[in-house]
């Protein structure tokens, strides 16, 4: 028997015996050679029984054998291939009748095979047909019967006619490539064009062996996009067949084995080929999936010539019917509990390259991660930035910045279509993620990233259905990017070439001053706002100079928010309207391309100037962000604006905000305006000193700010509070009946003593309310449901406490902040009462000097902090304050020379004495 026959042999035939029927009917599974075939009986609770039969009294030329470890390959004998093909063309897939003539000592059944008819008498004897065609040679035994005589006559006729092996024409002797040393080379050679082929063996439902014609390359092919259960490995004792493996194998054998097909080679896997089989009756991969004999596999589904969607649809049908491999199938829950899974939204921020923040139609924002997308990952080398600065993944991980820029330029500020795919649960290292497919027009944003090699596709588990709704499209895009060696799939040389070398000029005064002329030359510099830490403090990337700078808006005072210290601890309380100012700036400029007018640097190396943004892309109509904040009532004019060409516009914007009573100016009155005018006109006069005694009730965290009551108001506040509590006791509030809103006056129970106090709601988020007790100044966060409506008549009573800021001083850098705040608290709480004098206002914030009596001496707390090297002196332009400013400045110089506290390592401000 030929090696080709050996590779396709079924299970061993039953031993011959007198019980073996002399006449059997069966389906021809395959043809081993010109004189041997495999027959199948009727299925019996699984794949049908098989037996091999041999044509009696004839012999066929031997087919070539495949090389083994112990023997080389052997060539075909002439006309061996023609003989095999003659029988294959006639018999495969046909029902035949086998009449046994004898059983050899080897156990092989020899006989005659009849095709068609209702009995051997009116059927076609395939051996006679093959002998007549000159493809088989008659073997004459010791006894010549009528059958042998007839065969000899047919053979003589074939010889006389010069047919087949009796002709003068040499038969086909195949030059078979049993081993393909370079599979990729063969894939490239055929360039995904259909190749004629014959399936020689079915190893399992998704793996076959085939001859490619006419060059006779012998290949092992895995069907792209699917995997059927594995059959038992006959060479391994521990191997076990997976459920439905034999059924899947039979399903494919009965349709493809030794059929003429076309094969498309799509890729390689180790030394095997990956591809599709084209048959006139359909795609076998789809049929396997539809019947539940196989499952889709992600690693090769993107290669499938017919498209992945057909395979997914076929698998979905099997899942719905719960057939075979899917009999225990339960659909996976997406985890998304929102009301709508598909909606339109506007992109307001791009977070690295796998997530965006979108604003829905109702104004709410939502963070979405691109489904099935994996960020570029840093290596050990990546974590060492190419320039001396802090490691930042956006700039130091190869291709992450390019990916972010692709998203920013394509969809930032644009309307997109969102399809929620799934929610990735929270894990130890990562928060919960809502994952979605996002489209801008017809472009799948994730596909756009992957096709450029800027991201990779997540390889989900086979049973994980939580993935992108266009997952196969992503896989195909990745395959194309890999083939084209784009981005992340390029060699290391290209990867290093595309890594950015960005300098960060922050906190280095000398470097900032050196770089200042480069930003000032040629008018406005162009940049991209990368991050903001407040309404007027931004981090900006300057592409032309490849630098990252901290930029402060000039000409304005913007409310400052709280800072995040080490360990995520919040330092200091946010000033009123700080959050609103930050939100305003974020909406207007974050990740927008902007223009900068850089005027100077401050003592910390930050750049100061004016920023212009054009939301519609028209640079001639750029919005001055400083002016926009002032006009929105979210910033006030700073005296440095007078030196700028934008002063008149800023002043006019502030006047409009005052008139409209916007935000900071909500309680602004004409009388207050008149007072300011009078103060400005009389500013040449001496500083007024009208100290009043107060009792400090609370200190603001992280700032030189405190709350205090006027001493004479103490008794009134106690009396009012007592009466209010009695009113609440007489008419207890119903729990949950009060809906707190920002800015409301209400009553709340203080956590320390459980008693009711008047409070103002500063914000409400997720059922938690941030409140300030207006008679004492304390702040805390409570459950919004535990707040109650203030009893009638008690809302009109003036707030018992007032908030003050320490004038003419500033906090040092964060290394000494806590030391300064501890000393400030000791000064204030170490005395039963202190005295304050109003010096100036910034917006609505009141700044005061504070003293306490120490024997016969008055101690100025602000000046004392400066003298002890615990604070910095702040300068003011008002003439009436210059004497005091000079005193504070002299105290600072003295502390600096003495190297006290914050000056222990010398002058850190960059100012020489």
C-alpha positions, 0 to 999 in steps of 0.5 A: 500500500502507498504512504498516501494510503497509510496516512488516510487509513481508518481504524483497523478492519475487523478480522475476516471470518466465516461470519463476515458477509460475502456481500456488503453495501457501503459508502466509499469514504476514500480511495487508497490506491488504484486497487484499494478503497475504504467503505463505510457502513450505516452510522450506529450512535456515532460515526459509522464502521469502516473497512478496507477492501481490495480489488481481486485479481488485479494490481495497481502501480504503487503510489510514492511513500512519504519519507520517515525517520527510518526510510527516504521517500519513494517515487510514484510508479508510472500511472499510479496517480492516474489509477488512484484518480480514476477510482477516486473520480468514480467512487468517492461519496458513492454507494457501492456493492462489495462482493467478497471473493476471498480473504487473504492470510493477512486478513484482507478482504478481496473481491469485486466492487460494483457501482450503480444498479440494483444488483451486481448483474446490472451494475458497473464492475469498477475493476473491469473498467479500470483494466479496460482503461489500461490502469490496472494489471491482471494478476492470474492465479493458479486457477483461471476462472471466468472472471479472470478470463474476462479481465485478461480479455479486457487487458489484451484489448487495452494493450492493443489500443495502447491505453494507459500503462500500455501506451508509449506515453509515460504516466505521471510521476509526481515530484512531491514536496512532502516537507515545506521548509519555508511555509511563509514563502509558499503563502507569499507565492500564491498571494491568497489566490485560490489553488486547486487541491485534493483533501487527502486526510482529515486529522480533526474537524478543523485540520486537514492534509491536502495536495496542492495542484498541479505542483503537488505540495503536501500541506497541513492546513488549519481552517482559519477562524475556527477550532474543532475538538481534538481527536485522540493522538494515537502516538500518546498513551495519555491523549484523550479525545475531546467531546464531539471530536469524532463526530466533527471529524466525520462531518468533515470527512463525509463532505471533503475527504478526497473531494476536489476543492480550492484552498486559499493560504492565508497565513502560517502557524508554526510549520502548518498553514492557515487558510480557507477551503472553498467548495461549491456547496459552501464553506465547511467552517461555517457548517461546522460552527452552525452545527455546533462542531466547532468554535470561533478562535480569535487569533486567526478569524481576522485572516478568513477570506470570506470575512469573520462576520459569517463565522460569528453569525454561524456560531451564534445560531449554534449558541441560540439552539444550544447544540453539541458544544453549546448544550450548556451555553449561558449568555454572558451579561454585559454588566452595563446597567445604564438606560441606553447602550447606544447614543450620541455624545461629544468627546470632551477629553482624550485619556491617553489612547484607550479612553475618552470622556464624552458629554451626553445630551443631558450634559452629564459626562461619562468616561469610556474605554475603547473595547478590546484595545490594549495600550502600548506597554512600557519596557524597562528601558522606557521607564528611563526617560530620554531627557532628565525629567520625571517619567511620563507614559504619554511621552516616554512609551513608544507610540502612545503620544502618536495614538493620543494625537490621532484621537485628539485630532480626529474626535476631540470636540466632535460628535460620535456614536457610542455603542456600549459593549460591556463593563470590565469589573473592578480588580485589585489594580484597576477600577471598573471600566465601561467599554464601548465601540466609538464611531465618528462617521463610518470610522471605528476609532479603535480600528483606526488606531490599530490599522496604524499600528498605534494599539493592539487588540486584547486577546479575550478568552474563548468563552469571554463574550464581553468584547467589541461588537466589531472585534473581528474588524479589529483583528483584521486591522491588526493583521494588516498592520503587522503585515505592513510592519506599522507602528508597534509592529515595526522593528526596534530601530523604527520604534526608537526613532518614533520615541519623543524627546520632550523636555519638561521646563518646570521648577527650574528657574535658570532653564526657564529664563534661558528658554523664555526668548524662544517662546517670545520670538515670532509673536505667539507660540503655539501649543496644546493644553495637556493638563490643568490644575486650576482655572489659571494654571495649565501644563502646555506642550509646545510642539515646535520646541518639543517642551512641556511648560507650566503656564499661568494666566496673566492679569487675573486672580483666579480662585485656587482649588485644594491641592493633592499632597503625598498619598492623595491627601487633600491639602487646603480647602478650595476657595469659592468658585475654584471648581467652577473656574477649573471646569470653565477652563477645562471646557474651553481649552483642554486638549485644544490647540492654543496660542500663547503670549508669554510675558515673563517667568515667575520665581518658580520657573513657571511662564506667565502670559495670555492664552488664546483659543479658537474653538471653531479653528478661526485664529483671527477670532481667538478668545483670551482665556483671562478675559473669558474667566473675568467676564464669567465672574470666575476671576478678578483683575490683578494689578499686573494687568495694567502693564499689559495691552489687554488691560482695557479689555480685562477691565471692561470684562470685570465691569460687565461681570459685576453688573451682571452679578456673576459668580464671584460678584453675586453679592456685589452692590453699587455701594460696595463699588462706591466704597472701592472707588473711594478707597482708590481715590483716597489711597494716598492717605494713611493706612486705617487701623480699626482693629476689632476683637474676634474669637477664632472658631476654625482654621482652613486646612492647607491655607493661612485662612481662618473663621472667627466671630466678633466677640460682641456677637457671641451671646446673640449667636448662642441665643439664636441657636438655642431658639432654633434647636427648640423650634426643631424639637417642637417640629422634628423634621421628617428624614429624607424630606429635604432635597439639598441643593448647592447654595441652600441654607439648611440645618445639620447635626455636627458630627462632634456633638450631634446638635443642630447648627445652621449650615450652607450647602457647598456641593452635593455629589452622589448622596454626600453634601459638603457643608459649612456651618455659617455661625462657626466656620467648620466644614464637613461632609455629611449624608445629604438625606440627614440635612433638614430645612431651616425653621422659619425666621432663622434664615434671615439672621446674619451669619455669625462667623466671617472668613479671613485671610492673613494679609501680606504673607504667602505659604512657602513650598510644600516641604514647610507648609505643615510647619507654617500651618502648625505655628499659625494655629498655635498663634491663633488658638493659644489666645482666647481672642485676637484682633483683626484689621481689614487691609484689602480684598481680592474679589470677595476674599477679605485679607486682614492683619492679626495681632494678640496681646503679649504682656504690654506688647502687640504681636503681629502674627503675619510679621512673626511668621515671616521673621521666624522663616515660616512664611514669605512676604507678599507685596501689594501696590497700594501706597497706603500699605507700602510701609507695612510691606517694607516692614514685612520685607525687612523681616523676610530679609532678616530671616533669610540671612539667618537661615531660619527654617525655610531659608535653611538651605539658602535663597530658593526664590532666585532673588539675590539679597 
